[in-house]
Amino acid sequence: MIPRPIIYINGFPGVGKYTVGRHLATLLAPLNGKLVHNHLLINPADAVLTRSQPGYQALRRAVRSAIFSALVLEPATHDSVYVFTDFQSQNELGKSVCDEYTAAATARGCIFVPVVMTCGLDENMERLVSYERAEHKKLTNVELARKFRTQEDVYRFEDQPALLEIDVTELEPEVVANRIFEHVLELIGKMD
């Protein structure tokens, strides 16, 4: 059996990646879809080191590496589609993290589906301050989010043939999840 795809949703904080990822995992239930949202990977590192301390990025890389190792080496993972969410920018660190996801999919021998979610600034800032984000200890600092958006763009995976870019400004999460789902099914169909 060819291992099922890895889907990687990248976008600025507050664009709706987690919400879309939840809907997408539900749609992918027949393919054993699983959501691994970015805070499942960030929070263990944050519990040990703050983002400004030396060793923080190495610890985050080690957490990712353990997950990727299981996705590559454990046959029990091969019958599941994995949906990851993240925010990585075009800078050197963002590119290297995105390269890790691409390499994991290659080592797994599966389709890699990068999805870039964009959102208009006003809508993004409105979504950023929702109660649900604060409840999950997600970034709600509007000024920091504006700084992210003005300093760097999200990493776009321009060399990946399965790339899907979606402007979600005026779309409901279910609609976005359906578009990604249809894209993934089309890619899987091409492999059959």
C-alpha positions in Angstrom: 0.0 0.0 0.0 1.2 3.5 -0.9 1.1 5.6 2.3 -1.7 8.2 2.2 -1.0 11.9 1.7 0.4 14.5 4.0 -1.5 17.8 3.8 0.3 20.9 5.1 -1.9 24.0 5.6 0.2 27.2 5.9 -1.1 30.7 6.6 -0.8 33.7 8.9 -2.1 33.3 12.5 -5.9 33.7 12.6 -6.8 32.9 9.0 -8.7 29.8 10.1 -6.3 26.9 9.6 -7.3 25.0 12.6 -11.0 25.4 11.9 -10.6 24.3 8.3 -8.3 21.5 9.4 -11.0 20.1 11.8 -13.6 20.1 9.0 -11.1 18.6 6.6 -10.2 15.8 9.0 -14.0 15.0 9.2 -14.3 14.9 5.5 -11.2 12.6 5.4 -12.7 10.2 7.9 -13.1 7.4 5.3 -9.4 7.7 4.7 -8.6 7.8 8.4 -7.9 11.6 8.3 -6.1 12.9 11.3 -5.4 16.5 12.3 -2.1 17.5 13.8 -2.5 21.2 14.4 0.5 23.3 15.0 -0.1 23.8 18.7 0.2 20.1 19.3 3.8 20.6 18.2 4.5 24.0 19.6 3.0 23.6 23.1 5.4 20.9 24.3 8.4 23.1 23.3 6.7 26.1 24.9 6.3 24.2 28.1 10.0 23.7 28.4 11.6 26.8 26.8 10.4 30.2 25.8 10.6 31.2 22.2 13.5 33.6 22.9 15.7 31.1 24.8 18.5 29.3 23.1 17.6 25.8 22.1 13.9 26.5 21.5 14.0 26.0 17.8 16.1 22.8 18.2 13.5 21.5 20.6 10.7 22.2 18.2 12.7 20.5 15.4 13.1 17.4 17.6 9.4 17.2 18.3 8.7 17.4 14.5 11.4 14.9 13.8 9.8 12.4 16.2 6.4 12.8 14.5 8.0 12.5 11.0 9.9 9.4 12.0 6.6 7.7 13.0 5.0 8.8 9.7 7.8 7.3 7.7 8.7 4.2 9.7 5.5 3.0 11.3 3.3 1.0 8.9 0.3 1.6 11.1 0.4 5.3 10.1 0.4 4.6 6.3 -3.4 4.1 6.1 -4.1 7.6 7.4 -4.1 11.0 5.7 -2.4 13.6 8.0 -3.4 17.2 8.0 -0.9 19.6 9.6 -1.4 23.3 10.2 1.3 25.9 10.6 2.5 29.4 10.1 5.9 29.6 8.3 7.2 32.6 6.5 9.5 33.0 3.5 12.5 33.6 5.8 15.4 31.0 6.2 13.8 29.4 9.3 10.4 29.1 7.6 11.9 27.6 4.5 13.9 25.0 6.5 10.8 24.0 8.4 8.7 23.7 5.2 11.6 21.6 3.7 11.3 19.2 6.6 7.6 18.6 5.8 8.5 18.1 2.1 11.3 15.7 3.0 9.0 13.7 5.4 6.5 13.2 2.7 9.2 12.1 0.2 10.7 9.7 2.8 7.1 8.4 3.5 6.6 7.8 -0.2 3.3 9.7 -0.3 1.7 12.7 -2.0 2.6 16.0 -0.4 -0.2 18.6 -0.6 0.8 22.1 0.5 -2.1 24.4 1.0 -1.5 28.2 1.4 -4.5 30.0 3.0 -4.6 33.7 2.6 -7.0 36.2 4.1 -7.6 40.0 3.8 -6.0 42.0 6.6 -9.2 43.3 8.2 -10.9 39.9 8.3 -7.7 38.3 9.5 -7.4 40.7 12.5 -11.1 40.2 13.3 -10.7 36.4 13.4 -7.5 36.7 15.4 -9.2 38.1 18.5 -11.9 35.4 18.8 -12.6 33.8 22.1 -11.7 30.3 20.8 -8.2 31.4 19.9 -7.5 32.8 23.4 -9.1 29.7 25.0 -6.5 27.5 23.0 -3.6 29.8 24.0 -3.2 30.9 20.4 -1.8 34.2 19.3 -4.3 37.0 19.7 -1.9 40.0 19.7 -3.1 42.1 16.8 0.0 44.2 16.6 2.3 41.2 16.5 0.1 39.7 13.8 0.2 42.9 11.8 4.0 42.9 12.1 4.1 39.3 10.8 2.0 40.3 7.8 4.1 43.4 7.0 7.6 41.9 7.4 7.3 38.6 5.6 4.9 36.6 3.4 3.9 33.0 4.2 6.0 30.3 2.6 4.4 29.3 -0.7 5.9 26.0 -1.9 6.2 27.3 -5.4 8.1 24.2 -6.6 5.4 21.8 -5.4 3.1 20.5 -8.1 0.2 19.7 -5.7 0.2 23.2 -4.3 -3.3 24.7 -3.6 -3.7 28.4 -2.7 -7.0 29.6 -1.3 -8.1 33.1 -0.4 -10.4 32.4 2.5 -11.5 36.0 3.2 -15.1 35.5 2.2 -15.3 31.7 2.5 -16.8 29.6 5.2 -14.5 27.0 6.7 -16.6 24.1 5.4 -16.3 25.5 1.8 -12.5 25.8 2.1 -12.3 22.2 3.6 -14.3 20.9 0.7 -12.0 22.5 -1.8 -9.0 21.0 -0.2 -10.8 17.6 0.1 -11.7 17.6 -3.6 -8.1 18.6 -4.5 -6.7 15.7 -2.5 -9.2 13.2 -4.0 -8.2 14.3 -7.5 -4.5 13.8 -6.6 -5.1 10.4 -5.2 -7.2 9.5 -8.3 -4.3 10.4 -10.6 -2.1 7.8 -8.7 -4.6 5.0 -9.2 
